[in-house]
Amino acid sequence: MKLILITYATILALGILSIVTKVHYFANIAGFIAAIGFMLVFFKDPSSKDDGNSEVAAKVATYKKYWYVVFATGLFFSLIFGTFWNSQMGGM
């Protein structure tokens, strides 16, 4: 849970920093973190953690949902405050 909160705080800080400083690169970094995180969480093999225990499977599913919310926030910041604010669309 601590890692989720640290990642979420980092993504929020980059998004807010992008809003305050009007530098779209910070939001793009948040989006990059989110994209890599989505790939790691989505393609992670859940069978290695699941030993048939329904409590463990429920906990893994809950943490996956938390990670998806964190990374969706990063992609939101990247799209709204990074890509759409970029004066040269796609020309970083």
Secondary structure, 3 states (H helix, E strand, C coil): CHHHHHHHHHHHHHHHHHHHHCCHHHHHHHHHHHHHHHHHHHHCCHHHCCCCCHHHHHHHHHHHHHHHHHHHHHHHHHHHHHHCCCCCCCCC
